[in-house]
Amino acid sequence: MPELQFQQAGTTVAGLRPNRWDLLAFPLILGVISMIGFGAHQTLAPLSALREPVVSLNPANLPDYALRTVLRMLAAMVASLVFTLIYGTIAAKSARAEKVLIPLLDILQSVPILGYISFTVVFFMSLFPGRVLGAECAVIFAVFTSQAWNMTFSFYQSLRTVPRDLVEASRSFQLSGWMRFWKLEVPFAMPGLVWNMMMSASGGWFFIVASEAITVGDKTLTLPGIGAYLARALDQRDLAAVGWVILAMIVVIVLYDQLMFRPLVAWADKFRFEQTAAQAVPGSWVLDLMKQTRLMRYLLAPLAGALTMLSNLRLPVARTILRRPYGEMRSARWADTLWYGLIAAAAAYCAYRAVTFVASELGWANVVTVFLLGLCTLVRVLALIVIASVVWVPLGVLIGLRPAVAERIQPLAQFLAAFPANLLFPIFVVAIVDTHANPDIWLSPLIILGTQWYILFNVIAGASAFPTDLREAATNFRVGGPQWWRQVVLPGIFPYFVTGAITASGGAWNASIVAEYVSWGKTTLIAHGLGAYIAQATNAGDFPRIVLGIAVMSLMVTCFNRLLWRPLYRFAEERTRLD
């Protein structure tokens, strides 16, 4: 027995010897940990450390600014992921909660994101008085509000479209609700969720520009970062500094892609729902490196074991919140009546307070005017979503079905999605003024510049998750041309497209506030629409008009989603799921 123990110990010691791959992976991981620690240490500094000028346009400072911005975006991404898993699960599994959570999510993604800062900055500053950490949390929360909604919609859509035969298999294996969540539902949702995480990271760049300069009362706090650097470069019209920012963004996005998203895409590919192996799979040199290490895998083994044990816990899940098939759903009438009564009472109270506040200064003529302006913005959003769908759905399918092409396109798509659309605003202003074009028409493309990528990324995710065996069956039956698009691919990616279209629509409503009211220097162009109305009211500090504009926008978004997107969601669940 002692000899056997010695042999086991010797094997353990041999397993601890690093190989050549460990010598490459260890410095990489150590460098990442060191950068995170350095950035976290900066957040604990006192507010007095933010002396003017906080941001210098010297390009030598850009690496430090880029690190600070990336850490804020990573923190927002982690918070968004936790929010997605909790919020999306409750909305997908509880019929009662869904009636509130999904319309609320529709409203949250359409309400002006930058408006959250004014309500949250004081709260976070009071949590950490006299510390930079309070301002950092306010910025992270602002970026979180630009990342969480589309990730939550993607996860919700995946949970609602899990193939029925897999659900039946989980019941046959007597998996608890907790085990089914981690072993079936999360893996099934992972391919689409990863692509939406990429879109969220890219979309966060637009809002980091405005959120790294925070106004508290009559004082403005500027946090070092790429966003603050770009804001100052635009304010001083320093084109050279703008060029340096673009170069820094390219470097950061490439590192993002290689070190985080490319490994995630390659890892999530194993969760594709299919019976045959894919002919081509995405790859990642970072993931391959970690698989070939010896010491690093040994050090990470306890963490992997702990996560496995956690997912295997047979935790009870309340049967009352689990969604059952519609034919088997049996809810207590009194519970439903009480629940919906509370919702109606809360909605009526909020509506009463809003109407009372608005009616103190505005009349019915103002309400009619705002509704007409909302219809103008609605027409723009609908037309732009149709145009973006016609362009990006075919391209997204062609990219997603070819992993080798997706690997090359992925960094470019991330950069285009991350490119701050407000950098193009001056070009549009100058062109419209010089050509005497109609702002109502030619300012419209600005609405979709940053949100069209939601459609592309979700379609790529859907095409990437499309089962290889179905593609092979279509090939064997000689299905091609328009029939292949109509009966094979489009039904397969339809749930993903609906998710992308919903988030793109909500983002377009949000973007209308900055796209219908554009300034460059002393030149200002205004298009007729609800976004311009809210922007003008905000600049004037007219709170009754701000509340009226946001209320009308929220009402229109909710009705639009109820009448169009929700029926499409239901159709995707019942007619196009992969069963």
SEVONU-855188 format. One line per 4 residues: number of its first residue (from 0); their letters; for each residue y, x, z of C-alpha. Coordinates in steps of 0.2 Angstrom, whole numbers, plus 2048, in hexadecimal, padded with zeros to 3 digits. Layout:
<sites>
NUM) A) Y,X,Z | ...
</sites>
This chain:
<sites>
0) MPEL) 800,800,800 | 80D,80E,804 | 809,816,7F3 | 80C,805,7EA
4) QFQQ) 81D,803,7F4 | 822,815,7EE | 81E,811,7DC | 828,801,7DD
8) AGTT) 837,80B,7E5 | 835,818,7D7 | 836,80B,7CA | 846,804,7D2
12) VAGL) 84E,815,7D3 | 849,818,7C0 | 851,807,7BC | 861,80D,7C4
16) RPNR) 863,81C,7B9 | 871,818,7AC | 86D,81A,79A | 879,81F,78C
20) WDLL) 87E,80D,78A | 883,80C,79C | 88E,81B,799 | 898,810,78C
24) AFPL) 898,800,796 | 89D,807,7A7 | 8AE,80E,7A2 | 8B1,7FD,798
28) ILGV) 8AE,7F2,7A7 | 8B7,7FE,7B3 | 8C6,7FE,7A8 | 8C6,7EB,7A7
32) ISMI) 8C4,7EA,7BA | 8D2,7F6,7BD | 8DE,7ED,7B1 | 8DA,7DD,7BA
36) GFGA) 8DD,7E5,7CB | 8EE,7ED,7C5 | 8F4,7DC,7BF | 8EF,7D3,7CE
40) HQTL) 8F8,7DF,7D9 | 908,7DC,7CF | 907,7CA,7D4 | 908,7CE,7E6
44) APLS) 919,7D6,7E5 | 929,7CE,7EC | 935,7C4,7E1 | 942,7D1,7E4
48) ALRE) 937,7DC,7D8 | 93C,7D2,7CA | 94D,7DA,7C7 | 957,7D8,7B7
52) PVVS) 953,7DC,7AA | 941,7D7,7AE | 93C,7DA,79C | 941,7E9,791
56) LNPA) 940,7E8,77E | 939,7FA,77F | 928,7F9,775 | 921,806,782
60) NLPD) 920,7F8,78F | 916,7EC,784 | 905,7F1,78A | 90A,7ED,79C
64) YALR) 911,7DD,796 | 902,7D9,78C | 8F7,7DC,79B | 901,7D0,7A6
68) TVLR) 901,7C2,799 | 8EE,7C4,796 | 8EA,7C3,7A8 | 8F4,7B3,7AA
72) MLAA) 8EB,7AB,79B | 8DA,7B0,7A2 | 8DE,7A8,7B3 | 8E4,799,7AA
76) MVAS) 8D3,799,79F | 8C9,79A,7AF | 8D2,78B,7B7 | 8D0,782,7A6
80) LVFT) 8BE,785,7A6 | 8BB,77F,7B8 | 8C6,76F,7B4 | 8BC,76C,7A4
84) LIYG) 8AB,76C,7AD | 8B1,760,7BB | 8BC,755,7B1 | 8B2,754,7A1
88) TIAA) 8A2,750,7AB | 8A9,742,7B6 | 8B1,73A,7A6 | 8A1,73B,79C
92) KSAR) 895,735,7AA | 89F,728,7B3 | 8A4,718,7A9 | 8B1,713,7B6
96) AEKV) 8B9,724,7B7 | 8B9,725,7A4 | 8C5,716,7A3 | 8D2,720,7AC
100) LIPL) 8CE,733,7A8 | 8CE,732,795 | 8DE,729,793 | 8E6,734,7A0
104) LDIL) 8E0,743,796 | 8E7,73C,786 | 8F8,73A,78F | 8F7,74B,797
108) QSVP) 8F5,754,787 | 903,74B,77E | 910,74C,78C | 91C,75C,78A
112) ILGY) 912,76A,791 | 922,774,796 | 928,765,7A0 | 91A,769,7AD
116) ISFT) 923,779,7B2 | 932,76F,7B9 | 926,765,7C5 | 91B,773,7CA
120) VVFF) 925,783,7CC | 92D,77D,7DC | 91C,779,7E3 | 914,78A,7DF
124) MSLF) 923,794,7E4 | 922,78B,7F5 | 910,790,7F7 | 914,7A2,7F5
128) PGRV) 926,7A4,7FB | 92F,7B4,7F6 | 920,7BA,7EC | 91E,7BC,7D9
132) LGAE) 90D,7B3,7DB | 916,7A2,7DC | 91E,7A5,7CB | 90E,7AB,7C4
136) CAVI) 904,79C,7CA | 912,791,7C2 | 910,79A,7B1 | 8FD,799,7B2
140) FAVF) 8FD,787,7B5 | 909,784,7A6 | 8FC,78E,79B | 8EE,784,7A3
144) TSQA) 8F6,774,79D | 8F5,77B,78B | 8E3,780,78C | 8D9,773,797
148) WNMT) 8DB,763,78D | 8D2,768,77D | 8C4,771,787 | 8C1,762,791
152) FSFY) 8C1,756,781 | 8B4,762,77A | 8A9,762,789 | 8AA,74F,78B
156) QSLR) 8A5,74D,779 | 896,758,77B | 890,74F,78A | 891,73F,782
160) TVPR) 887,745,773 | 879,74E,77B | 869,74A,770 | 85F,73C,778
164) DLVE) 84F,745,776 | 855,753,780 | 85B,747,78E | 84A,73F,78E
168) ASRS) 842,751,78F | 84C,755,79E | 847,745,7A7 | 834,749,7A2
172) FQLS) 837,75A,7AB | 83E,750,7BA | 84E,75A,7BA | 85B,755,7C6
176) GWMR) 86D,750,7C1 | 873,762,7C6 | 865,76B,7BD | 867,760,7AD
180) FWKL) 87A,764,7AD | 877,777,7AE | 867,778,7A3 | 86B,76B,796
184) EVPF) 87C,764,795 | 887,774,798 | 87C,77F,78B | 87D,771,77E
188) AMPG) 890,770,780 | 892,783,780 | 895,787,76E | 8A3,77A,76C
192) LVWN) 8AA,77F,77C | 8AB,791,778 | 8B5,78E,768 | 8C0,782,771
196) MMMS) 8C3,790,77E | 8C9,79B,76F | 8D4,78E,769 | 8DB,78C,77B
200) ASGG) 8DE,79E,77D | 8E7,79F,76C | 8F1,78F,770 | 8F7,796,781
204) WFFI) 901,7A4,778 | 90E,797,772 | 911,791,783 | 911,7A2,78C
208) VASE) 921,7A5,782 | 92B,798,78B | 922,798,79C | 925,7AA,7A1
212) AITV) 937,7A6,7A4 | 938,799,7B2 | 947,790,7B8 | 949,78C,7CA
216) GDKT) 959,782,7CE | 967,78D,7C7 | 95C,79D,7C7 | 950,7A3,7B9
220) LTLP) 941,7AE,7BD | 93A,7B8,7AF | 929,7BF,7B0 | 924,7CF,7A7
224) GIGA) 919,7CA,798 | 917,7C9,785 | 91F,7B7,786 | 92E,7BD,78F
228) YLAR) 930,7CC,783 | 92F,7C1,774 | 93C,7B4,77C | 948,7C2,77E
232) ALDQ) 945,7C9,76D | 949,7B8,765 | 958,7B6,770 | 95F,7C7,76B
236) RDLA) 959,7C4,759 | 950,7D5,759 | 944,7D4,74B | 93D,7E5,74F
240) AVGW) 938,7DF,760 | 930,7D0,758 | 926,7DB,74D | 920,7E5,75C
244) VILA) 91B,7D5,765 | 911,7CF,756 | 908,7E0,755 | 904,7DF,768
248) MIVV) 8FD,7CD,766 | 8F2,7D3,758 | 8EB,7E1,763 | 8E8,7D5,772
252) IVLY) 8E0,7C8,767 | 8D4,7D5,75F | 8D0,7DB,771 | 8CE,7C9,777
256) DQLM) 8C2,7C6,768 | 8B7,7D5,76A | 8B6,7D6,77D | 8B5,7C3,781
260) FRPL) 8B3,7B6,774 | 8A8,7C0,768 | 89B,7C2,776 | 89D,7B0,77B
264) VAWA) 89A,7AA,769 | 88B,7B5,767 | 884,7AF,778 | 887,79D,776
268) DKFR) 87E,79D,765 | 86D,79D,76E | 872,78B,774 | 872,783,763
272) FEQT) 868,774,762 | 85A,777,755 | 848,779,752 | 848,788,747
276) AAQA) 851,799,749 | 861,79C,740 | 861,7A7,731 | 870,7B0,736
280) VPGS) 877,7B1,748 | 888,7B8,74E | 888,7C9,756 | 893,7D2,763
284) WVLD) 892,7E5,766 | 898,7E2,778 | 88A,7D6,77B | 87D,7E2,773
288) LMKQ) 884,7F0,77E | 882,7E6,78E | 870,7E1,789 | 86B,7F4,787
292) TRLM) 873,7FA,797 | 867,7FE,7A5 | 872,800,7B5 | 87E,7F3,7B0
296) RYLL) 871,7E6,7AE | 869,7EB,7BE | 879,7E9,7C8 | 87C,7D8,7C0
300) APLA) 86B,7D2,7C3 | 86F,7CB,7D5 | 87D,7C1,7CD | 872,7BA,7C0
304) GALT) 865,7B6,7CC | 871,7AD,7D7 | 877,7A2,7C9 | 866,79E,7C4
308) MLSN) 861,798,7D5 | 871,78E,7D6 | 86D,785,7C6 | 85B,782,7CC
312) LRLP) 861,778,7DC | 85B,766,7DC | 86C,75F,7E2 | 86D,74D,7E3
316) VART) 879,744,7D7 | 87F,732,7DB | 876,727,7CF | 885,71B,7CE
320) ILRR) 890,728,7C5 | 883,72C,7B8 | 886,725,7A7 | 877,71B,7A1
324) PYGE) 874,714,790 | 87E,704,78C | 86F,6F9,78D | 86A,6FF,79E
328) MRSA) 87B,700,7A6 | 87C,6F5,7B6 | 88C,6F6,7C0 | 890,6EC,7CF
332) RWAD) 89D,6DF,7CA | 8A7,6E0,7DA | 8A8,6F3,7D9 | 8AE,6F2,7C7
336) TLWY) 8BB,6E5,7CB | 8C2,6EF,7DA | 8C3,6FF,7D0 | 8CC,6F7,7C1
340) GLIA) 8D7,6ED,7CD | 8DD,6FD,7D5 | 8E0,705,7C4 | 8EA,6F6,7BF
344) AAAA) 8F4,6F6,7CF | 8F8,709,7CD | 8FD,707,7BB | 908,6F8,7BF
348) YCAY) 911,701,7CD | 914,711,7C2 | 91A,706,7B4 | 926,6FC,7C0
352) RAVT) 92D,70C,7C6 | 930,713,7B5 | 937,703,7AE | 943,702,7BD
356) FVAS) 949,714,7BB | 94C,712,7A8 | 954,701,7A9 | 961,707,7B5
360) ELGW) 96A,70F,7A6 | 962,70A,796 | 95F,6F9,78D | 953,6F1,781
364) ANVV) 95C,6F8,772 | 958,70A,778 | 946,705,77B | 945,6FE,769
368) TVFL) 94D,70E,762 | 941,719,76B | 932,70F,765 | 938,711,753
372) LGLC) 93A,723,755 | 929,724,75C | 922,71B,74C | 92B,729,742
376) TLVR) 922,736,74C | 911,72D,74B | 912,72C,738 | 915,73F,738
380) VLAL) 907,743,744 | 8FB,738,73A | 8FF,73F,729 | 8FE,751,72F
384) IVIA) 8ED,74E,738 | 8E7,747,727 | 8ED,756,71D | 8E7,763,72A
388) SVVW) 8D6,75A,72A | 8D4,75B,717 | 8D9,76D,717 | 8CF,774,726
392) VPLG) 8BF,769,727 | 8B7,771,717 | 8BD,782,71C | 8B7,780,72D
396) VLIG) 8A6,77B,727 | 8A4,789,71B | 8A9,795,729 | 89E,78E,736
400) LRPA) 88E,78E,72C | 890,7A0,728 | 890,7AB,738 | 894,7BB,72F
404) VAER) 8A4,7B3,727 | 8A8,7AB,738 | 8A8,7BC,740 | 8B4,7C3,734
408) IQPL) 8BF,7B3,734 | 8BF,7B1,747 | 8CC,7BE,74C | 8D7,7B8,73D
412) AQFL) 8D6,7A6,743 | 8DA,7AB,755 | 8E9,7B4,74F | 8F0,7A6,744
416) AAFP) 8ED,799,752 | 8F5,7A5,75F | 904,7A9,754 | 913,7A1,75C
420) ANLL) 919,793,750 | 92A,794,757 | 92C,7A5,74E | 92C,79B,73E
424) FPIF) 939,78F,743 | 948,79A,73D | 940,79B,72C | 93F,788,72A
428) VVAI) 951,786,731 | 958,792,724 | 94E,78B,716 | 952,779,719
432) VDTH) 965,77D,71B | 965,787,70B | 95C,77B,701 | 964,76B,709
436) ANPD) 952,764,70C | 94F,755,716 | 94B,75A,728 | 940,74A,72B
440) IWLS) 934,751,71E | 935,764,71F | 935,765,732 | 925,75C,733
444) PLII) 919,76B,72F | 91F,773,73F | 916,766,749 | 905,76B,742
448) LGTQ) 907,77D,741 | 900,781,752 | 8F4,772,754 | 8EB,772,743
452) WYIL) 8E0,780,74A | 8D8,773,756 | 8D0,76B,747 | 8CA,77C,73F
456) FNVI) 8C3,783,74F | 8B9,773,754 | 8B2,771,742 | 8AD,783,743
460) AGAS) 8A4,780,753 | 89C,770,74C | 896,779,73D | 890,788,747
464) AFPT) 886,77D,752 | 87E,773,743 | 86B,775,744 | 863,780,738
468) DLRE) 854,775,735 | 85F,767,72F | 868,773,723 | 857,778,71D
472) AATN) 851,766,71B | 860,762,710 | 85C,771,705 | 84A,76C,703
476) FRVG) 84E,75B,6FE | 85B,762,6F2 | 86A,759,6FA | 87A,761,6F4
480) GPQW) 88B,75D,6EE | 895,74F,6F5 | 885,747,6FC | 882,757,706
484) WRQV) 894,755,70E | 893,742,710 | 881,741,717 | 87D,752,71F
488) VLPG) 88C,75D,725 | 89A,750,729 | 88F,745,734 | 889,755,73D
492) IFPY) 89B,75C,741 | 8A3,74B,743 | 8A3,74B,756 | 8AB,75C,756
496) FVTG) 8B8,757,749 | 8BD,748,753 | 8C0,753,762 | 8CA,75F,758
500) AITA) 8D4,751,751 | 8D8,749,762 | 8DE,759,769 | 8E8,75D,759
504) SGGA) 8F0,74C,75A | 8F5,74E,76C | 8FC,760,769 | 906,759,75A
508) WNAS) 90E,74C,765 | 912,75A,771 | 918,766,763 | 924,758,75C
512) IVAE) 930,75B,76A | 934,76D,764 | 930,76A,752 | 93C,75B,74F
516) YVSW) 94B,764,758 | 94C,775,751 | 95A,782,754 | 95E,793,74D
520) GKTT) 96E,79B,753 | 97B,78D,752 | 972,783,745 | 968,774,74B
524) LIAH) 95D,769,741 | 957,758,747 | 94A,74D,740 | 948,73A,744
528) GLGA) 93A,739,751 | 935,737,763 | 934,74A,765 | 946,74D,761
532) YIAQ) 94B,73E,76C | 942,746,77B | 949,758,777 | 95B,751,776
536) ATNA) 959,747,786 | 952,757,78F | 960,762,789 | 96D,755,78F
540) GDFP) 964,753,7A0 | 962,740,79D | 953,73C,7A8 | 952,729,7A4
544) RIVL) 951,72D,791 | 944,73B,795 | 939,72F,79F | 93B,721,791
548) GIAV) 937,72E,783 | 928,735,78C | 922,723,791 | 923,71D,77F
552) MSLM) 91A,72D,779 | 90C,72B,786 | 90A,718,782 | 909,71C,76F
556) VTCF) 8FC,72A,771 | 8F1,71F,77C | 8F2,711,770 | 8EF,71C,761
560) NRLL) 8E0,724,76A | 8D9,713,76F | 8DA,70C,75E | 8D5,71B,754
564) WRPL) 8CD,729,75D | 8C3,720,76A | 8BA,715,75D | 8B6,725,753
568) YRFA) 8B0,72D,763 | 8A4,71F,765 | 89E,720,753 | 89B,732,756
572) EERT) 890,72F,765 | 886,721,75E | 884,725,74B | 886,738,749
576) RLD) 87E,740,758 | 870,74C,755 | 861,742,75B
</sites>
